Amino acid sequence: MRATLLILPLLATLSACIDSPQARRPARQSARGPGSHGPAIAPPSPAYAQCLSALSAQQARFTPLPDAYHGNGCSTRNTVQLSSLASDSASLGLTNLGPVTCSMASGFAGWARFGVNRAAEQILGSQVVRIETFGSYNCRNVAGTSRRSGHATANAIDVSAFDLADGRRITVLGDWDDGTSAEKRFLRVVHDSACKRFGMVLGPDYNAAHANHFHLEASDGNYCR
């Protein structure tokens, strides 16, 4: 029997979600069957499979990605490629995202819908149509240290701006201090909302390196600045 049959239960779970997007089968496959060639690769872990199902139920559009180990403490394990997220009534576009862990993606999807889009509607009177980022995976250290960044394991996203349905573009760099009172309030509300969902959130009040983005990281910590 072909190895890929072992992940059919996962696909059945994903396809059963109401209004969920179709996500591609994870590239990871199980142990080789008779007559197959190449190295055996483990099937998705139960936790990863459960996360994919939850992300699908959040109506995110994504593609599961194979695990990769890049050396020097850098890896992309249990990751997805996000294409778009869902608000209450529309789709939220994304820019510049590479691999991101499924758990980080799930938290990001909830924040985008409940923390960002609803805040934009209430404070700015317009929906968010796109969230701009500086990316996710990046094999590097925390600036000024020898410690690997959350980006080195695709467990962090840097958010730089929000594009609204009425044509406005709210940027962290331009509007955190110099925007209108509503724009500044919006940015602080979404920053504080992120602090409730992610273990580490860094913004302009942390240091100059974060003057132009919010660093959102799924971690066990509780640091918000």
Summary of the structure (lengths in Angstrom):
residues: 225
radius of gyration: 18.7
end to end distance: 52.8
largest distance: 66.3
contacts: 702
relative contact order: 0.11
helix: 33%
strand: 25%
